[in-house]
Amino acid sequence: MTKATRMIAAFCVASCTAMLVWAQAPNAPTDVQPGSITYDEVPYPYPVAYLPLTLYGQDVRMAYMDVPPANQPNGRTVVLLHGMNFGGFYFSGPIELLRNAGFRVVVPDQIGFGRSSKPIIPYNFNDMALNTRKLLQSLGIAQAAIVGHSMGGMLAARFAASYPDMTERLVIYNPIGLTDPRYQTAWRSADDAYKATMAQSHDQIYQAFYANIRRYFPTPGAWKPEYEHYVRILYAPTLSGDWPRLAMVRSIYQQILYLDPVVYDWAKIRSKALVLGGDKDGPDFPERAKHIADTIPGAELVLIPNAGHVPHIEVPEIFNRELLKFLKTEATTSAVNPR
């Protein structure tokens, strides 16, 4: 089977799976209350603070958690970078793991996500990386281990390539953006995406969010009813009067995958690095993850068997073991210098 044939087959499998999940998606629940587009009512595991910033002439604020170590401090900091459908709230498990191991843990909500401001601006990874750098500088943190999940894995790559002196080590965790899609996918404007979103019924919106989260847990038996909590978090702001603003913001930042690929950043990374992920996160994820690890000089690769897109929720005991093992290993000269 040729590589092109494998890609077509993988696409067909993914498309059929998505269609099946969509068919099984429930209608919108009637007990969801309108939610703030800044997630004010969504519980976060630790107090949230804010860093004021000015972006494209707009005054905004970046939400973050700064969690001190629970036990003897080890003098190190870990930064957790969230995925596109989440904010820092879903990192409660990794936060507890790391703080109990002596790490300081910083968890930002990127501008446009979670409790941070939702300006209508041209979203890109350079701004996100710079904002994260400014946050760390404001907290007096000169160097940190950067752990990025999903979209955060793309941001982590850009951060490490852009600010190697601040990146003690790097974990690219179930990243998206595994290829440069500009010559594979047709361009869709933010206006067209916005209009399509606003034309959907409440049931259609809920079913789309449900299908998106449900596909993160593809292994039979992995999906649990409590995971629908993440769907409800996405859905609640659609009932708010501010939903049109958030819908436009989402339409813009979903273009990042097309406009700002990070596939060319991997070879520039010089930090000790780990590519980590569930081996069932899409048919070609293991092959793509291996390519990332092969491209980053000296990187390690760990694939978690029978896990999907969010192992820290699905199989936390395995994820925790692999993350701590990597963070606690000594950095080597071969890992941080070019080959």
N, C-alpha and C positions, 0 to 999 in steps of 0.2 A: 504493500500500500504506500503510495507516494505521500509526501508531507502535505501537499494540497488536498489530497483525498482525505487524509486524517483530519485536517482542519474542517473540511466540509462535514464529515461525519460527526465531529465534536460539536459543530454548530447545530446540527440536526438534533443531536441528543439533548443539548442545552435548551433548544427551542421547544422540543416536545415536553421536556421536564417543566419548563416555565408554563406551557399551556395547560399541563395537567394540574399544576399548583393553582393556576388562575381559576380553573374549573372548580376546584375544591374550596376556593376562598369564600368566606362567609360575607353576607351583606353587612353594611355598616351597623354597629351596635347603637342602640338608642340611648344608652346610659352614659355616653361620653360627653363631658361638658366642654364648651369652647375653651381652648387653651391659648396662652400667650405665645406669640411667635418667638419670644425670648425665654421660653420654658420656665417661667417663674414658678409654676406649680409642680414642676417635675422634681422629685427629691434627688438631691446630690448627697453623696456619702460624707462629704466634709464641707465646711464653710467655703463659700465662693467669694473671691475678691475680684477687683476690676482694675485693669491698666488702661488709662486714657490714651488714645491715639488719634492722629489725624490722617485720614486716607482720602486722597483725591478731593481735598478741600472739605471733607465731612468729619466732624468730631464724632468719634465712636469709642466704644470701650470693649476691651477684651477680657472675658471672664476666665478665671482659672482657680484651681485648688492648689494650695501649697501645703503639703502634708508632711509634718516632721516625723522622723523615725520613732518607732514605739519603744525600741530597746536601745542598746548601746549603739550610738551613731557610728557608721563606718566612714563618714566623711565624704560619701559619694551621693550623687543625685541622679535620679532617673526621670526622664520626661516621657509621658505617655501621650501620643498623638492619635486622636480618634478617627473613625471612618466617616464617610459621607452621610450615612443615615443615623448617625449617633452624635452624642456630645460626651463630655467627660463622665457623665453619670454611669455609663455602663462598664467603667473600669473599677468598680468597687472591689472586686476580687483581687485583681493585680495590685491595687493600692495596698490592701491589707497584707498581701504576700510580701511586698517590697518594704513597707515600713517596719514590719516585724523582723525583717532581715537586716535592719539598720540603715536603710536608704531613706533619704529625703525624696519625696515624690511630687513632681510638678505636673499638673494636668490642665493644659489650656483648652478652652473652646475657641477654635479659630473664628475669626470674624466671619459672620454669615451662618454660624452654627451654634447650637445649644443656647446658652444664656448670653452670648455675645451679641453685639449690635448686628442689624441686618441691612446694611447700606446697599444701594444699587450701584455697584462698581464693577470694573473688569477684574474678576477673581483670577488669581494665578498663584503658583507655588512660590515664586520669588517673594511676593508680598507676604505670604504665610510664613515662609522661613525667616524673613526679616522681622516680622512681628514677634515670632517665637524668640528670636535672638534678643530683641528689645526687652521682652518679658524676663528672660534669664538675666540680662544685665541689670534690670531694675531690682531683681532679687539678690544681686551680688553673687550670681553663680557663674563661674568662669568656664566650667567644663561639666558635661553631663553625658550619661548614656541615653541615647535617643531610641525610643521604641515606638514604631508607627504601625498602626493596623489599617488595612484596606486602603482607602485614600490617604490615610496617615502614613502608610508605608511609602507612598509616592512622595509625600512631603518629607518624610525622614531621609529619603535618598537625596532630595534637593538640599536639605539642611546640611547633611554630612558632606556633600560635594562642595557646597558654598562656604561652610564654616568648619573646616576640618579641625582648627585649633579648639573649638568648643565641643567637638564630638569625641568624647572619650571612647565610646564604642557604639555600635549601631545594630538594631534589630529591625529588619524588614519583615513584617508579620502579615501573612495572607494579603499581600499587596494586590491592588488592581493596577490597571495601566501597564500590563505585561508586554504590550506591543505598541508601536507607533500606528495609530489608527487612521492617520490622515490620508493614506492611500488605499484604505480598505473600506472606509465608511463614508457615506455621503454627508456633507455638511447640513446641519439643521440649525436655523437661526433661533436665538433666544425668544424672539417674538412669536415664531411659529410654535415653539414648545410651550410657551406661556398660554397662547390661545387654545391649544389642545388641552392643556391642563384645566383651564377655566371652563371649558365646555363639558367636562365630565360631571356626572352625577356624584352624590356623596357615596353611593354604593360602589361606583367604578373607582373612585379615588381610594376608598378603603381597600378594595380588592387588589388594586395595584400595589399599595403599600404592603398588604398581606403577602402577596406573591413574592415581593422583593425580599422580605425578611424570611419567609418560609424556605426560599431556595438556599439560604445560608446553612440549612441543616438537612442535607440531602440523604444522609444515611438512614435506612429504614429504622424507625423507632427513635430517632434522634430528636424529632420535634416534640416539644412539651407544651401543653396548653398555656403555661405561664409565659412562654415566649411571645404570646400575642400582646403582652404588655408593651413591647417595643413598637408594635403596629399602632396601638392606641396613642402612644406618645407622638408618633408622626401624624396621626389623623386629627388629634384635638385642635391644633392651630388652624386647620382648614375650616373650622366652624367659627373662627374669629373674624371680626371685621377687618383685621390686618392681613388676612390670608392672601389677598392679591399681591401685597408687597413680598411676602415670603415666597409665593409662587414664582414671581419674577426673579427673585434672588436664586431660587433653586434652578430655574431655567438657565441662568447665567453660569452658576458654578458647576453645573453638570457638563458644561462645555470644556472644562479644564482637561479632561481626558484627551480631547481632540486637539485643543489649542496648546497644551503645555505638557507634552510627553516627557517622561523622565528616563526613558530607556538609554539616553546618551549620558546620563549622570552616573550610572553604575560603574563604569570604567574609571571614573574620576575619584571614586571614594577610596580613601586611604586609612580609614579607621578599621579596627577589628570589627568584623561584621558577621551576623548570623541571618540567614534567610530561613524563616520558620513558618510553617503552615500546615493545615489539614490536607491530606492527600486526596480528598474527595471534593475539593473546592473547584469544581469544573473539570471536564475530561482532560484538558491539557495542562492543568495547573502544575503537576509534578515536573513535567518537561520544562515549562516556563520558569518555575522556581529554580530548577537546576541551572538554567541558562543565566539567571541573575547571579547565582552563587559563583558560577564559572567566570562571570564578567567582572565581579568585584574582586580585586586582588586579595587572595588569602581567605576568602569568605568560607564560612561553614554552611551546611544545609541540613536542616532537620525537618522531615515530613512526618506528621503525626498520623498514624494509621486510622482509617475509617472516621476521620473528622472532617468537617466542612469549613465554612468561612470564619467562624468565631470560636475557635477552640477554648479560649479563656472562659467562655460560658458553657460550651458543650462538654469539654473534657478538662476541667480546670486542674485536676491533679497532674495530668501529663504536661499540660502547658506550663504550669508552675515549676515543675521539675526541670524542664528544658530551659526555661527562661533564667531561673536562678543559676543553673549549672553554667550557662554562658556568661552571665554577669559576674560570676565569682571567679572565673578562670583568669589567669594572668594574660595581659596583652603581650604579644610576641613581636619581635622586630619584623619578621617576615609578613605579619598581618597588617602592619601599619605603613610599610614602605612599598613603593612600586616594585613589581617583579622585574 
